[in-house]
Amino acid sequence: MLRHWHEAVPNDRMAHLIKDTMRAFDRSLRVRLARHEVQMGHWVYLRILWERDGLTKRELSIEAGVAEPTTFIALRAMESLGYVSLEQRADNRKNVYVFLTPKGRKLKKALVPLAEEVNAMALQGLQQDDVAAVRRALLTMLDNLARDAALGE
């Protein structure tokens, strides 16, 4: 992959560069999460629940940008691992609410530093001004693509 970007096609499309960079981020984090026996797919949900515990299964799916059946499968696995509990309320039997267990909450202290480590490693050698410029550029790209998506709806 590195030869591709540095030698073969250094001016390939931005989308490909971002995709390959994201894959490298994911790979680095996945290895670290595996040491704690946490799957990358569970990380997505844990991050959301650490910030907003007690969401419905549907709200969690929307937040994660994942289809509800996929979320349901992941949540069942997370429940069996003791990370979350799935509950219905007496006043609303239709919705399933997702709550972190003490074990799920405790994972935050172990896992967030791993993600911070990956980010710090990726940013090594970059000046703060460069990091700020990349952040601005990526946010502009997201805004542009969000507008494009809105036009298609």
Sequence and secondary structure as in RCSB ss.txt:
>XXXX:A:sequence
MLRHWHEAVPNDRMAHLIKDTMRAFDRSLRVRLARHEVQMGHWVYLRILWERDGLTKRELSIEAGVAEPTTFIAL
RAMESLGYVSLEQRADNRKNVYVFLTPKGRKLKKALVPLAEEVNAMALQGLQQDDVAAVRRALLTMLDNLARDAA
LGE
>XXXX:A:secstr
 HHIIIII TT  HHHHHHHHHHHHHHHHHHHHHTTT  HHHHHHHHHHHHSTTEEHHHHHHHHT  HHHHHHHH
HHHHHTTSEEEEEETTEEEEEEEEE HHHHHHHHHHHHHHHHHHHHHHTT  HHHHHHHHHHHHHHHHHHHHHHH
HH 
